Amino acid sequence: MVVHIRRCGYCGREGDGLLKCAGCGTVAYCGTRCQKKAWRGGHREECKRIQRERAEEEEDEKKRKKEAAATAKEGGGSDKS
């Protein structure tokens, strides 16, 4: 899903061409000034948390797919009654 962020995550200014956070992609800023102020104001911790949660979700998804493939390979995926 593509989401276009149209409001600065620091000052609230609306518009096109905002700079999206390269780390989490969940917030954008109207310029480097707002980006730096937000980073120092707490986005650093939030961004790292979001990245960590995404990495955990991706790892869980890989495990689920691997387990599903192993189950299907063993014949556990079909019921032949």
C-alpha positions in Angstrom: 0.0 0.0 0.0 1.4 3.4 -1.0 0.6 6.3 1.4 1.4 9.8 0.4 2.3 11.9 3.5 1.2 15.4 3.0 1.8 17.0 6.4 5.1 17.8 8.1 5.6 15.6 11.1 7.2 18.4 13.0 5.5 21.7 12.2 2.3 20.4 10.5 2.8 22.3 7.3 0.9 20.7 4.4 2.2 20.2 0.9 3.9 18.0 -1.7 7.6 17.2 -1.8 8.0 16.4 1.8 11.1 14.5 2.9 10.1 11.0 4.1 12.0 9.5 7.0 14.4 7.0 5.4 14.4 4.8 8.5 10.7 4.1 9.2 8.9 5.9 6.3 6.0 6.7 8.6 6.6 10.4 8.8 7.8 13.2 6.5 9.2 16.7 7.0 9.0 19.9 5.0 12.7 20.4 5.3 15.9 19.3 7.0 15.4 21.8 9.8 12.1 20.2 10.8 13.6 16.7 10.3 16.5 17.5 12.6 14.3 19.1 15.3 11.9 16.1 15.2 14.9 13.6 15.3 16.3 15.4 18.4 12.8 15.7 19.8 12.1 12.0 20.1 11.6 10.6 16.6 15.0 8.9 16.9 13.7 6.5 19.5 10.3 6.0 17.8 12.0 5.4 14.4 14.3 2.7 15.9 11.3 1.1 17.6 9.3 0.9 14.4 12.3 -0.5 12.5 12.8 -3.1 15.2 9.1 -4.1 15.2 9.2 -4.4 11.4 12.3 -6.6 11.5 10.6 -8.9 14.1 7.4 -9.1 12.0 9.5 -10.0 8.9 11.4 -12.7 10.8 8.1 -14.1 12.2 6.7 -14.2 8.7 9.8 -16.0 7.3 9.4 -18.6 10.1 5.7 -19.1 9.4 6.4 -19.6 5.7 9.3 -22.0 6.4 7.1 -24.1 8.8 4.2 -24.1 6.3 6.5 -25.3 3.5 7.9 -28.1 5.8 4.4 -29.1 6.8 3.3 -29.3 3.1 6.4 -31.2 2.2 5.7 -33.8 4.9 2.2 -34.3 3.5 0.5 -32.6 6.5 -1.1 -30.1 4.3 -3.6 -32.5 2.6 -6.2 -34.7 4.0 -6.9 -37.9 1.9 -9.8 -39.6 3.6 
